[in-house]
Amino acid sequence: MMSTHCPECEALIEVNEEVQLGEILVCPDCGVDLEVTALEPFTLELAPMEAEDWGE
Amino acid sequence: MEGEGILQATRLTTLVGLLERYSPTGNEAEAVAWLVGRMRALGFTGARVDEIGNAVGWMGAGPYQVLLLGHIDTVPGEIPLRLEAGRLYARGAVDAKGPLAAFVDAVAQVGEMPGVQWVVIGAVGEEGDSRGARFLLPHYRPQMLIIGEPSGWERLTLGYKGSAWVQVTARRTLAHTAALAESACEAAVAFWERLKQAVLTFNQGRSGIFDQLLATLRQMHSDSNGFEERAQLQIGLRLPPGLERPELEALLTAAANGDTWLIEDFIPAYRAEKNTPLVRAFLAAIRAQGGRPSFTLKSGTSDMNLAAPAWGCPTLAYGPGDSSLDHTPYEHIEVEEYLKAVEVLSHALRGLASIFNDHSGNNFA
């Protein structure tokens, strides 16, 4: 298991070794989307937000 | 990279070659032939013009297939190619020859990878009836799909609104204007007003543009044969996810009040899943180039709306360029951004190849 804290609410987040770089997790406490930005050390950042845009 | 020598730079040959060949919808053949030759020259395993006129190039043998689907046609309005302050101005620079050229250059840079086939397609007709993409649907079944549309080098497009065209016709027997009977023109205007009200009601509680129904009155026409007068409206609709044809038909029927309407084209919205190996590969690639990735949902429509639901595989749209320049007289692409996007694509494709090799047998959905 690997663990770190949610950058938004400090909740402890534990994942198994199969987690992938770029995977998007949901914080079980605050519900925010988190992106796995590094595996060694296991690092989470707030996932990109979805913006809206005109055009194709 | 500054100065006129930029146009001769090897890393820009694909982009410049496409931009030099003006290819509005229906007149893509010269650009298609050039791109096929360019892909062969870059070492693609094969390249050809398919039966509908698309430029198709492939690298590697699979069995896993990543399809990079761009379009080679542009809206009309030629903008001669010119370089100004590191920007290339030309019709199609962002929509969408920049993204298509970046696909070709990235695949050439990555080359053959075990277990994977890269397929790059410059589809015809995207700015019209999407005949190029429609032709592809029964002929391919890729494991991953990347649509070539401008998102900016740090952004990934996850969805496009749908679209519909509706023709409304109101007919009334001619009456003297002193008779105070409703005219066909008044009936058509009343239809439009009722539809606008229905759209407002539909959008209640929907805060984002992507989730709203948008209606625009595009054309009005009226005529008479001496006995009957007729008024017609052309209405364009931008559709949110989840709005299917029967619901739109119900809205139109309620607004019609006896007058007739016809849905001439209906393309549903599409919103891609963001927690996929494809998205992960791009997030890592953008970060590796020093960028901060973000997601976007577009109010327009692209070939993603057709291809993604048909193939049911992980999908996103990516490409250099500012989509607010789409269809404008100021269309241009930043050379440095183009080169960044090629690097992001190359990094992402290498990441996908390793995912395929690590997880052979999965469906990646």
Interface residues (C-beta under 8 A of the other chain):
Chain A: Q20 L21 G22 E23 I24 E35 T37 P48 M49 E50 A51 E52 D53 W54 G55 E56
Chain B: D95 A96 E149 P150 L156 T157 L158 Y160 G208 I209 F210 K274 N275 P277 V279 R280 A281 F282 L283 A284 R287 R292 P293 S294 F295 T296 L297 K298 S299 G300 T301 S302 S323 S324 D326
